[in-house]
C-alpha cells in the first residue's frame, strides 16, 4: 500500500501485512512528522440512524418533571475517548521532544558548518597571505633586477660618454691630441721600461779589413767587405753591429749597409743568392751558431758587409762599429 505524509506529502510504500488493528502511528523519515494512518482493510460499521418516532416531534411540550430529570442527568464518559486523549498527549509530547532534538541537531550542524566555514575562510586567508607574500618577494626581486639592469645601463652610457666618444673624437678627428694622451698615459701608468744594456762600442776594435768584388750570377758585380771584430773589454760583450759605407771623391756617401758580426757567407752563396737573401742572412742578430751572443774578453768574431748594384763613382769604403752591448 502507498502511504503519504500529511505534512511534506512524501509517498512511501508500506507492506500490507504489517498493518494492524484500526491503523498505526507513522513517522515520516524525511520531515520526522508523526501522523496516524488508518487501516484501509478494516471495514468500518455503518452507523445506524435511529428512526425518529412521531412522539418525539410532538407538539406537546415536556413537563416540568421531565425537564428536571433531564437536567440532572450527567453525560456519560467514554473510556475510549480518554485513552485517545492520553495517547495523543503522549504523541504530542514525543513530537515535541523529537522537535527539540531535531532543533538541537540542526543547531549543532549549523555550528559545525559555521566552524568549518571559519576554518576554510582562515585557511583561504592564510593561503592568500602566503600568495601575497610570495608575490611581494617576486615583485621585490623583479624590482631589484630592474634596478640592477638600470644601473648597468647608466654605467654603460657613462662609459660611452666619458671614454669612448672622446677617444673616437681625439684619435679619429684630432690624431695629434690622441697621441699626446697616449704618451701621457704611458708616462704615468705604463709599464716601466726594462733596464737597457750598456752600450760599449768603444771596446770593439776592427782589424784585418779587406774588400773584394765578386761576379754574382743573379746580381752581377757585388762588393764584399770583410774583417774581424775584437773585444778589448775586461768583460764579455754581445750583439756587435758593423756599418759599411761607400763614398765618392767628394766624400759623399753613396750607400750604407749594416750587418751583425758572426754572419759570413761563402763565395758559392754570394754567387747564387738574391740581394734579399743575402741581406736576411747578414742581418741575423745572433750570428752563425749564436756566435754573436757572447764574445769573451779579447775574443774575436768575423763580419761581412755586401753592396749590390752600387752606383758609379765609388772611390773608397769605410767600416765602423755601430753596436755592441755588455753581456749582463
C-alpha positions in Angstrom: 0.0 0.0 0.0 1.1 3.6 -0.5 1.2 6.0 2.5 1.5 9.7 2.1 2.9 12.1 4.7 0.4 14.7 5.9 3.0 17.5 6.1 5.6 17.1 3.3 3.4 15.0 1.0 6.1 12.4 0.6 4.8 9.0 -0.5 6.1 5.7 0.8 5.5 2.0 0.2 4.3 0.1 3.2 3.8 -3.7 3.5 0.1 -4.6 3.8 0.9 -7.4 6.2 2.4 -5.0 8.7 -0.8 -3.0 9.1 -2.6 -4.0 12.3 -5.8 -3.1 14.1 -7.5 0.2 13.2 -4.2 1.6 12.0 -0.7 2.6 13.0 1.1 5.8 14.0 3.6 6.7 11.4 6.7 8.9 11.4 7.9 10.4 8.1 11.6 9.6 7.5 12.1 12.8 5.7 10.5 15.5 7.8 10.0 13.5 11.0 6.3 14.3 11.1 4.1 11.9 13.1 0.6 11.1 11.9 -2.0 8.3 12.3 -2.6 6.1 9.3 -5.9 4.3 9.2 -6.1 0.6 8.3 -7.9 0.6 4.9 -8.5 -3.2 5.2 -10.8 -2.9 8.3 -14.4 -2.5 7.4 -16.0 0.3 9.5 -19.5 -0.5 10.8 -22.2 1.6 9.3 -23.8 3.9 11.8 -27.4 3.2 12.1 -29.6 6.3 12.1 -32.4 5.8 14.6 -35.8 6.3 13.4 -37.5 9.2 14.9 -40.9 8.5 16.2 -43.7 10.8 15.9 -43.9 11.2 19.6 -40.5 12.9 19.7 -41.7 15.7 17.5 -45.0 16.0 19.2 -46.3 19.4 19.8 -46.7 18.8 23.4 -44.1 20.5 25.4 -42.3 18.4 28.0 -43.5 18.7 31.5 -41.6 20.2 34.2 -40.8 16.8 35.8 -39.4 15.6 32.6 -37.2 18.7 32.2 -36.0 18.4 35.7 -34.9 14.9 35.2 -33.0 15.7 32.0 -31.0 18.5 33.6 -30.0 16.3 36.4 -28.6 13.5 34.2 -24.8 13.7 33.7 -23.4 12.9 30.3 -21.7 9.6 30.2 -17.9 9.5 29.7 -16.3 7.2 27.2 -13.3 5.2 28.3 -12.2 5.1 24.6 -12.1 8.9 24.4 -9.8 9.2 27.5 -7.4 6.7 26.1 -7.3 8.5 22.8 -6.7 11.9 24.5 -3.9 10.3 26.7 -2.4 8.7 23.6 -2.5 12.0 21.7 -0.9 13.8 24.6 1.9 11.2 24.6 2.3 11.6 20.9 2.5 15.3 21.1 5.0 15.2 23.9 7.1 12.8 21.9 6.8 15.0 18.9 7.8 18.0 21.0 10.8 16.1 22.3 11.6 15.0 18.8 11.4 18.5 17.5 13.7 19.7 20.3 16.2 17.0 19.5 15.9 17.9 15.8 16.5 21.5 16.6 19.5 20.7 18.8 20.9 18.5 15.9 20.2 21.3 13.4 21.9 23.9 15.8 24.9 21.6 16.2 25.1 21.0 12.4 24.8 24.8 11.9 27.6 25.5 14.4 29.8 22.8 12.8 29.2 24.3 9.3 30.0 27.8 10.7 33.2 26.5 12.3 34.1 24.7 9.0 33.4 27.9 7.1 35.5 29.9 9.5 38.3 27.3 9.3 38.0 27.3 5.5 38.0 31.1 5.5 41.0 31.3 7.8 42.8 28.7 5.6 41.9 30.7 2.5 43.2 33.9 4.2 46.4 32.2 5.1 46.8 30.9 1.6 46.1 34.4 0.2 48.6 35.8 2.7 51.2 33.3 1.5 50.5 34.1 -2.1 50.6 37.8 -1.4 54.0 37.4 0.4 55.3 35.3 -2.5 54.1 37.9 -4.9 55.7 40.7 -2.8 59.0 38.8 -2.8 58.8 38.2 -6.6 58.0 41.8 -7.1 61.0 42.9 -4.9 63.2 40.6 -6.9 61.8 41.9 -10.2 62.3 45.5 -9.0 65.9 44.7 -7.8 66.6 43.1 -11.2 65.2 46.2 -12.9 67.3 48.4 -10.7 70.4 46.4 -11.4 69.8 46.5 -15.2 69.1 50.2 -14.9 72.4 50.7 -13.0 74.3 48.8 -15.7 72.7 50.8 -18.4 73.6 54.1 -16.7 77.2 52.8 -16.2 77.5 51.8 -19.9 76.2 55.1 -21.0 78.5 56.9 -18.7 81.5 55.0 -20.1 80.4 55.7 -23.6 80.0 59.4 -22.9 83.1 59.8 -20.8 85.6 57.5 -22.5 84.5 56.0 -25.9 83.1 59.1 -27.6 86.0 61.4 -26.6 88.5 58.7 -27.6 86.9 58.4 -31.0 87.0 62.2 -31.4 90.6 62.6 -30.3 92.0 59.6 -32.2 90.0 59.9 -35.4 89.3 63.6 -35.8 92.3 65.0 -34.0 95.1 62.4 -34.1 97.9 64.6 -32.6 95.8 65.1 -29.4 95.2 61.4 -29.2 98.9 60.6 -29.5 99.6 63.2 -26.7 97.2 61.4 -24.4 98.8 58.1 -25.2 102.2 59.5 -24.3 100.9 60.9 -21.0 99.2 57.5 -20.2 102.5 55.6 -20.9 104.3 58.1 -18.7 102.2 57.7 -15.7 100.5 54.3 -15.9 102.6 52.4 -18.5 104.9 49.5 -17.7 108.4 50.6 -16.5 110.9 50.3 -19.3 113.4 47.4 -18.8 116.9 48.3 -18.0 118.8 49.0 -21.2 122.1 47.1 -21.6 125.2 49.2 -21.5 126.5 50.1 -25.0 130.2 49.6 -25.3 131.0 50.5 -28.8 134.5 51.8 -27.9 135.5 48.4 -26.6 135.4 46.9 -30.1 138.4 47.0 -32.4 138.1 46.3 -36.1 141.1 44.7 -37.8 142.0 42.7 -40.9 139.6 44.8 -43.0 139.6 43.9 -46.7 137.3 44.1 -49.7 136.8 42.4 -53.0 134.5 42.3 -56.0 132.6 39.1 -56.9 130.7 38.3 -60.0 127.2 37.1 -59.0 125.0 35.0 -61.3 122.0 36.9 -60.0 123.2 40.4 -59.2 126.2 40.9 -61.4 129.2 42.5 -59.7 128.9 42.9 -56.0 131.3 44.4 -53.4 132.2 42.3 -50.3 133.8 43.9 -47.3 135.2 41.6 -44.5 137.1 41.9 -41.3 137.4 40.9 -37.7 136.0 42.5 -34.5 138.0 42.1 -31.3 136.6 42.5 -27.7 139.0 44.7 -25.9 136.9 45.0 -22.7 137.5 43.0 -19.5 134.0 41.6 -19.7 132.1 39.7 -22.3 130.0 41.6 -24.9 127.4 40.7 -27.4 125.4 41.9 -30.5 128.2 43.6 -32.3 127.0 45.5 -35.3 129.2 46.9 -38.1 128.2 49.6 -40.6 129.9 49.9 -44.0 129.7 52.9 -46.3 130.8 53.7 -49.9 131.9 57.2 -50.6 132.7 59.1 -53.8 135.6 61.5 -54.5 133.8 64.4 -52.7 133.2 62.3 -49.5 129.6 62.0 -50.4 128.1 58.8 -49.0 126.6 56.8 -51.9 125.3 53.9 -49.8 125.3 52.3 -46.4 124.8 48.7 -45.1 124.7 47.3 -41.5 125.5 43.7 -40.7 125.8 41.8 -37.4 129.1 40.2 -36.6 129.2 36.4 -36.9 127.3 36.3 -40.2 129.7 35.1 -43.0 128.7 33.8 -46.4 130.7 31.5 -48.7 131.5 32.5 -52.3 129.0 30.0 -53.6 126.2 31.6 -51.6 127.3 35.0 -52.7 127.2 33.9 -56.3 123.8 32.3 -56.3 121.7 34.2 -53.7 119.5 37.2 -54.4 120.0 40.5 -52.7 117.1 39.9 -50.2 118.5 36.5 -49.2 122.0 38.0 -48.7 120.7 40.9 -46.5 118.5 38.5 -44.5 121.5 36.2 -43.8 123.7 39.1 -42.7 121.0 40.7 -40.5 120.7 37.8 -38.0 121.2 39.3 -34.6 122.7 36.1 -33.0 125.1 35.3 -35.9 126.0 31.9 -37.2 125.8 29.3 -34.5 124.9 32.1 -32.0 128.5 33.3 -32.2 127.4 36.9 -31.6 125.6 36.1 -28.3 128.8 36.2 -26.3 132.3 37.4 -27.2 134.6 36.9 -24.2 137.3 39.4 -23.3 139.9 39.5 -26.1 137.7 37.3 -28.2 137.4 37.7 -32.0 134.4 37.4 -34.3 134.3 37.9 -38.2 131.9 40.1 -40.0 130.9 40.7 -43.7 129.2 43.6 -45.5 127.8 43.2 -49.1 127.0 46.0 -51.5 124.9 45.0 -54.6 124.1 47.3 -57.5 126.3 50.0 -56.2 126.3 53.4 -58.1 129.2 54.6 -60.2 131.8 56.9 -58.7 132.7 54.9 -55.7 136.2 55.9 -54.6 136.6 54.5 -51.0 134.8 52.4 -48.4 134.6 52.8 -44.6 133.6 50.5 -41.8 132.6 51.5 -38.2 131.2 49.8 -35.1 127.6 50.9 -34.5 126.5 48.4 -31.9 127.9 46.4 -29.0 126.3 45.6 -25.6 127.8 44.5 -22.4 126.6 41.0 -21.5 124.6 41.1 -18.3 
